[in-house]
Amino acid sequence: APAAQSAAPSEPKPVTAPIPVVGQAPVARTTAKPAKPQPIPAQAPNAVPSAGSESTEEDRVTVLKGMPKALASNMDDSLTVPTATSVRTIPAKLMIDNRIVINNHMSRTRGGKVSFTHLIGWALIQALKQFPSQNVYYAEVDGKPSVVAPAHVNLGIAIDMPKPDGTRALLVPSIKRADTLTFGEFLASYEDLVRRARNNKLTPGDFQGTTISLTNPGGIGTVHSVPRLMRGQGAIIGAGALDYPAEFQGASDKTLNELAIGKTITLTSTYDHRVIQGAGSGEFLKIVHELLIGQRGFYDDIFAALRIPYAPIHWAADISVDISERIDKSARVQELINSYRVRGHLMAD
């Protein structure tokens, strides 16, 4: 029998031992809770009121009486008037300068002052005399819709009445037959209304028959407003703030002068759209614009009525001066002088 085969040789041992797998390191356990982060003052928790500490303060109700009650009733009635509004911005430079001249003269003679509202109100009256289609109102006569053209202009003046408690009241008495007055008479009537309003001396007749009104929210900085139109009136004019355009209000005086930036005032005309159309309202504001920049003899008539013995300042286009051209002109003049001094004797020979 064949000899038994020798045992199979054993597998060779690896040269290096296998790399043991290292598990996660044991983590020590503790029963202590981690500390809570302390809130910073801005994150401090708000105190929660207890159920039994409810506020005992109640809303205060004040029943409207007298003029405030009448004003609220008129505002409710105004909701029945369909209105539209025209807006126009007017340069105020000429109005400012002529007002300075007028007030300087009045301080030396009769006393008193003319305000911008006086000038704007007078411009409205003169514009209505030239464009009477704005002095109308809507009414139903014998059950038929009608346009009523009053015989005269009764200009309502909105007067702001601050109260000791911080609230305000609005009174709108009117200057009767304003279209028949001279500027001096208009000024006296205006101041009489304001004085009697401050002293609580107005009568119901002062509020009746108003055909058009003027309000001046610009006195507290309002740029322009769209006021409510009362029934029985054709339009209400709002005068905004008299100031530089907002984008130039941070500019220096030198920059304003170099760029010829002047103050402006914005007028709005809120009108009854049943009897006044947008084109007519725009034409009316155009006439007011022309008057306030001195056209149609506006300031000449005021100066004559107040017996100011010199001519008013008139509107004129600005004169453009290029600084670079001024420098170039000066350089050429100096060059001419130098040439004459250096070579003038040659010409004499």
C-alpha positions, 0 to 999 in steps of 0.5 A, spaced: 500 500 500 502 506 498 505 510 504 500 514 507 501 521 505 504 526 510 500 531 514 498 538 510 503 543 512 500 548 517 498 555 514 503 560 515 502 565 521 501 573 520 507 577 520 503 582 524 497 581 529 490 584 527 489 591 530 484 591 535 477 595 534 477 600 540 470 602 542 467 608 545 470 610 552 466 609 557 462 616 560 462 617 567 455 618 569 452 623 574 446 624 578 447 632 578 442 636 573 446 641 569 445 648 571 440 652 567 442 659 563 441 665 567 437 670 563 440 677 561 436 683 563 433 683 556 430 676 557 427 677 564 421 673 565 415 678 565 411 677 572 404 674 571 399 677 574 395 673 579 388 671 578 385 676 583 389 682 581 385 684 575 385 692 573 379 696 576 380 702 571 375 703 566 374 706 559 372 714 560 366 716 556 364 723 555 358 725 552 359 730 546 355 737 547 355 744 544 360 745 539 363 738 539 356 735 538 354 739 532 361 738 529 360 731 529 353 731 526 356 735 520 361 730 519 356 725 519 352 729 514 359 730 510 359 723 508 353 724 503 357 729 499 361 725 493 368 729 493 374 729 489 381 733 490 386 737 486 393 739 489 398 744 487 404 746 489 406 753 489 413 757 490 412 761 496 419 766 495 415 772 493 409 771 498 415 771 504 419 777 501 412 781 500 410 779 507 416 782 510 415 788 507 408 789 509 409 787 516 415 792 516 411 798 514 405 796 519 410 795 525 412 803 523 405 805 522 399 802 524 401 796 528 399 789 527 401 783 522 399 780 516 400 772 516 400 767 510 393 765 511 391 772 510 394 772 504 392 766 501 385 767 504 385 774 500 388 770 494 382 765 494 377 771 494 380 774 488 380 768 484 373 767 486 371 774 483 375 772 477 372 764 476 366 764 480 364 757 478 367 755 484 363 759 489 357 754 488 353 748 492 349 742 490 341 742 493 335 739 491 330 745 490 322 742 489 325 735 489 330 737 483 337 736 484 340 743 482 346 748 482 346 754 487 350 760 486 350 764 492 350 772 491 356 773 495 362 769 497 362 767 505 369 765 506 369 760 512 376 760 516 377 754 520 380 756 527 384 751 531 382 751 539 386 748 544 383 746 550 387 745 557 386 738 557 390 737 551 384 736 546 382 741 540 376 743 538 375 746 531 370 752 529 369 754 522 365 761 522 365 765 516 367 772 513 360 775 510 360 778 503 368 777 503 368 779 495 365 786 497 371 788 502 377 791 501 384 788 504 384 792 510 376 790 511 378 783 510 384 783 515 379 787 520 374 782 519 378 776 519 382 778 526 375 779 529 372 772 528 379 769 531 378 774 537 371 772 538 372 765 537 378 765 542 373 769 547 367 764 546 363 770 543 361 767 536 354 767 535 350 762 531 350 767 525 357 766 524 357 759 522 351 760 517 351 761 510 358 759 508 360 758 501 367 756 501 372 754 507 379 755 508 383 751 513 391 751 514 393 745 517 400 747 515 401 751 521 403 744 525 407 742 519 402 738 515 404 738 508 397 737 505 391 735 507 384 732 504 379 735 509 372 734 509 367 738 505 360 740 509 354 740 506 352 747 503 359 748 500 362 747 494 369 747 496 374 747 502 381 749 500 387 746 505 394 750 505 400 745 507 406 747 511 410 752 508 417 749 507 423 747 503 422 740 499 423 735 504 429 732 500 433 739 501 431 740 508 438 738 511 442 742 506 446 748 508 444 755 506 450 756 501 447 749 498 440 752 497 442 758 495 447 755 489 441 751 487 436 756 487 432 752 492 426 756 495 420 754 500 414 752 497 406 751 499 401 746 497 394 747 496 389 742 496 381 744 493 376 738 495 370 740 491 363 737 491 364 733 484 356 733 483 357 741 481 364 742 480 369 738 475 376 737 476 378 741 470 375 747 473 378 746 480 385 745 477 383 752 473 381 755 480 388 753 483 392 756 477 389 762 478 390 762 486 398 760 484 398 766 479 396 771 484 400 769 489 406 769 485 404 777 484 400 776 477 394 780 476 396 786 480 395 782 486 401 785 491 400 792 488 393 792 490 395 790 497 400 795 498 395 800 495 390 798 500 395 799 506 398 805 503 405 802 503 408 808 499 413 803 495 412 798 489 412 791 491 417 785 490 415 782 483 416 775 480 422 774 476 426 768 473 433 767 477 439 769 473 444 763 472 451 764 474 456 759 472 462 759 477 467 756 472 465 761 467 466 767 473 473 764 474 475 764 467 473 771 466 477 773 471 483 769 469 482 773 462 481 780 465 488 778 469 491 776 462 489 782 459 492 787 464 498 783 464 499 783 457 498 791 457 503 792 462 508 787 459 507 789 452 504 796 452 510 800 451 511 796 444 504 799 442 506 806 444 512 805 440 
